[in-house]
Amino acid sequence: MSLDLNSMSKDELLALKGEVEKALISLDTRRKAEALKAAQDAAREFGFSLADLTESGKPSGRKAAPKYANPSDPTQTWSGRGRQPVWFREAIAAGAKPEDFAI
């Protein structure tokens, strides 16, 4: 199929563009469905469901207990893990010790 794009009007080109975009979305949708079915079939072949294989081994949503609290605002706490909060970092830079903020 050969189209002479140079001889088409702007409206015709825009309509063609819309049709191409719809066709691409439809193709992606079909291919994703095919890939999902193939993955489910492969998992089933080994005695699993796809959900069994995609579940994370880590428990989610579990937070560490706070170890430090801001004395000027006790609602601001830190577990000692991850990035230090600004209030903690500034206090340490000013000469305080981490033990000063222990809960």
Order of alpha helices (4+ residues) and beta strands (2+ residues): alpha-alpha-beta-beta-alpha
